[in-house]
Amino acid sequence: MTMLSFRVEDREAVAAQRWADRLGVGRSQLLRDALHHHLVRLGAEAEIAAWAAAPLTPDEGALGEAADWGPAEDWSDWADATR
C-alpha cells in the first residue's frame, strides 16, 4: 500500500472526521473509500466517453438483435425427458 499525503481546508478536515466518527470508521478509511469511489466514477465516465466516440458497428449491433430473439423454441416440457 502506498501512502498519500495532501492538504485540505480545515473545514473539510473537520467534516471528514465527523463523518468518520458518525460511520464508525477511521478517517483514513473514509478517505480511502472516497478516493476509490471517485476513481471508479471517473473510470466509468471515461468508458462512457469511449463508447460514445466509437459506437457499435452494424455487425456488432446485430449480435444484440439476435439476443433479443429469445429462445427459438420452448423446450421446458423436455425437462423430465431423461427420467
URPE-V817598 format. One record per residue. SS is DSSP state (helix for helix, strand for strand, loop for the rest). PSI is psi in radians with two decimals (* if undefined). OMEGA is omega in whole degrees, -180 to 180 (999 if undefined). Layout:
{{SS | PSI | OMEGA} {SS | PSI | OMEGA}}
This chain:
{{loop | 2.44 | 180} {loop | 2.47 | 179} {loop | 2.28 | 173} {loop | 2.52 | 178} {loop | 2.30 | 180} {loop | 2.83 | -179} {loop | 2.53 | 176} {loop | 2.85 | 175} {loop | 2.60 | -180} {helix | -0.75 | -178} {helix | -0.58 | 178} {helix | -0.63 | 177} {helix | -0.73 | 178} {helix | -0.77 | 180} {helix | -0.71 | 178} {helix | -0.75 | 179} {helix | -0.70 | 178} {helix | -0.79 | -180} {helix | -0.69 | 178} {helix | -0.80 | 178} {helix | -0.78 | -178} {helix | -0.64 | -179} {helix | -0.17 | 179} {loop | 0.54 | 177} {loop | 2.88 | 175} {loop | 2.71 | 180} {helix | -0.69 | 179} {helix | -0.72 | 179} {helix | -0.74 | 178} {helix | -0.80 | -179} {helix | -0.65 | 176} {helix | -0.80 | 179} {helix | -0.74 | 180} {helix | -0.76 | 179} {helix | -0.77 | 179} {helix | -0.86 | -179} {helix | -0.67 | 179} {helix | -0.74 | 179} {helix | -0.65 | 176} {helix | -0.76 | 179} {helix | -0.77 | 178} {helix | -0.71 | 178} {helix | -0.72 | 178} {helix | -0.72 | 179} {helix | -0.67 | 178} {helix | -0.67 | 178} {helix | -0.70 | 177} {helix | -0.76 | 179} {helix | -0.68 | 179} {helix | -0.72 | 178} {helix | -0.68 | 180} {helix | -0.61 | -179} {helix | -0.45 | -179} {loop | 1.32 | -178} {loop | 2.89 | -180} {loop | 2.52 | 174} {loop | 2.85 | 177} {helix | -0.65 | 179} {helix | -0.73 | 179} {helix | -0.65 | 179} {helix | -0.48 | 180} {helix | -0.55 | 178} {helix | -0.67 | 177} {helix | -0.66 | 178} {helix | -0.70 | 179} {helix | -0.65 | 179} {helix | -0.50 | 179} {helix | -0.29 | -179} {loop | -0.55 | -176} {loop | -3.00 | -179} {loop | 2.52 | -179} {loop | -0.61 | 180} {loop | 2.80 | 176} {loop | 1.87 | -179} {loop | 0.18 | -175} {helix | -0.50 | -180} {helix | -0.10 | 178} {helix | 0.03 | -176} {loop | -0.58 | -178} {loop | 0.30 | -176} {loop | -0.44 | -178} {loop | 0.00 | -177} {loop | * | 999}}
